[in-house]
């Protein structure tokens, strides 16, 4: 049995910095969608991602960005969100 190694968040952040990945790419969140007012549970239900999480670094304009479990789910979430009348993309 192969044991998974857990990489400390500091190293993950460093790797992302060194590879010049932007936040949207790191979070599989091309729409830079933030956590809705109903919290993480609402996000899981809205976007159909049971493994969606919250980016630990807060957004500079307030709130927190969602971190989707795959780029496909993030792309689908962006499309879902853009159909909402209150659509806003945060950059």
C-alpha positions in Angstrom: 0.0 0.0 0.0 1.4 3.4 -1.0 1.1 6.0 1.7 0.2 9.5 0.5 2.4 12.3 1.7 0.8 15.5 3.0 2.5 18.6 1.7 2.4 21.5 4.2 0.4 24.5 2.8 3.5 26.7 3.0 5.3 24.4 0.4 2.2 24.3 -1.7 2.1 28.1 -1.7 5.8 28.3 -2.6 5.4 25.9 -5.5 2.5 28.0 -6.8 4.5 31.1 -6.5 7.5 29.7 -8.2 5.5 28.3 -11.1 3.6 31.6 -11.5 0.2 30.0 -11.2 -2.5 32.6 -10.6 -5.1 32.2 -7.9 -7.9 31.3 -10.4 -5.7 28.4 -11.8 -4.6 27.2 -8.3 -8.2 27.1 -7.2 -9.7 25.6 -10.4 -11.9 28.7 -10.3 -11.7 30.6 -13.6 -14.6 32.9 -12.5 -13.0 33.8 -9.2 -16.3 32.9 -7.5 -16.4 33.7 -3.9 -18.0 31.8 -1.0 -21.8 32.6 -1.1 -23.7 34.1 1.8 -24.9 30.6 2.7 -21.4 29.4 3.2 -19.6 26.3 2.0 -22.6 24.0 2.3 -24.5 26.3 -0.1 -21.6 26.3 -2.5 -21.4 22.5 -2.5 -25.1 22.3 -3.4 -25.0 25.1 -6.0 -22.0 23.9 -7.9 -22.3 20.1 -7.4 -18.8 19.8 -5.9 -18.8 17.9 -2.6 -15.1 18.6 -2.2 -15.2 22.3 -2.9 -13.2 24.2 -0.2 -12.2 27.7 0.7 -8.9 29.3 -0.4 -7.1 30.1 2.9 -5.9 33.5 1.6 -8.6 36.1 1.8 -9.5 38.2 -1.2 -8.0 41.7 -1.1 -11.5 43.2 -1.6 -13.1 41.0 1.1 -14.6 37.6 1.3 -12.9 34.3 0.3 -12.6 32.5 -3.0 -13.8 28.9 -3.6 -11.4 26.2 -4.5 -13.0 23.6 -6.8 -11.8 20.0 -6.9 -11.2 20.0 -10.6 -10.9 22.5 -13.5 -14.0 21.0 -15.2 -16.1 21.6 -12.1 -14.7 25.2 -11.8 -15.6 25.8 -15.5 -19.1 24.5 -15.0 -19.5 26.6 -11.9 -18.4 29.7 -13.8 -21.1 29.0 -16.5 -23.7 28.3 -13.8 -22.8 31.5 -12.0 -22.9 33.6 -15.2 -26.5 32.6 -15.7 -27.4 34.1 -12.4 -28.9 37.6 -12.7 -26.6 38.9 -9.9 -23.5 37.7 -11.9 -20.1 39.3 -11.0 -16.6 38.1 -11.7 -14.1 39.1 -9.1 -10.5 39.5 -10.2 
